[in-house]
């Protein structure tokens, strides 16, 4: 089971989310896929994602049957959820210090894929600070994909935050991982278990 959490200003229509959704559908695993539109409020986003994660784990034999995949801010959320539930997590260029980084984004914005306006309120920064996981437990539950060419976040902070975890450091690329199709089979292998998944 996979729960995909998009990044700041993004949506389920993002490039990576659509690639993942298509890959899951091609394998007949649509029912094992969820990718919600997250609210701007981090607290509301976490409540929504955590509720979906718990629903998906209700009949599972182990929390590790669920993998939360998070991109950018979604990676920050995914880490917190994995620490709460004991599930697995894949982090795609994740925000490591979300409260610090998004403190500069207070104000009005538009969604990337729809153009819909939204406001990132000052107290949302406090909500981010409240859900920061202080440390990574059981590093084998985590897989980091970090691009050295990320123009938004520092890949070295990601590498250090997830030290001891499985890591794929991509040389070059960008924040959106525009070459994600190349790395998606490895992500699916980790998320679904078993042998490498061909796309």
TABELZI-V189565 format. One line per field, one symbol per residue. ss: DSSP state (~ for helix, > for strand, _ for the rest). phi: phi as a letter, one per 30 degrees, with the letter a starting at -180 (. if undefined). burial: I if it has 9 or more other C-alpha atoms within 8 Angstrom, else O. A space follows every 10 residues. Layout:
BEGIN
ss = ???
phi = ???
burial = ???
END
This chain:
BEGIN
ss = _>>>>_____ ____~~~~~~ ~~~~~~___~ ~~>>______ _~~~~~~~~~ ~~~~~~~___ __~~~_>>>> >_~~~~~~~~ ~~~~~__>>> >>_____~~~ ~~~~~_>>>> ______>>>> _~~~~~~~~~ ________~~ ~>>>>>>___ ____~~~~~~ ~____>>>>> _________~ ~~~~~~~~~~ ~~_______
phi = .bcccdcdic adddeddddd ddddddcice dcbbbddddd dedddddddd ddddddcecd dbeddcbccb chdddddddd ddddcidcbc cchddccddd ddddcdkdbb ddcciddacc dedddddddd cdddacched dcbccbcdce ccbddddded dceicdbbcd diiaddhdce edcdeddded dciidecdc
burial = IIIIIIIOOI IIOIOOIIII IOIIIOOOII OOIOIIOIOI IIIIIIOIII OIIOOIIOOO OOIIIIIIII IIIIIIIIII IIIOOIIIII IIIIIOOIIO IIIOOIOOII IOOOOOOIII OIOIIIIIIO OOOOOIOOIO IIIIIIIIII OOOIIOOIIO OIOOIIIOII OOIIIOIIOO OOOIIIIIII IIOOOOOOO
END
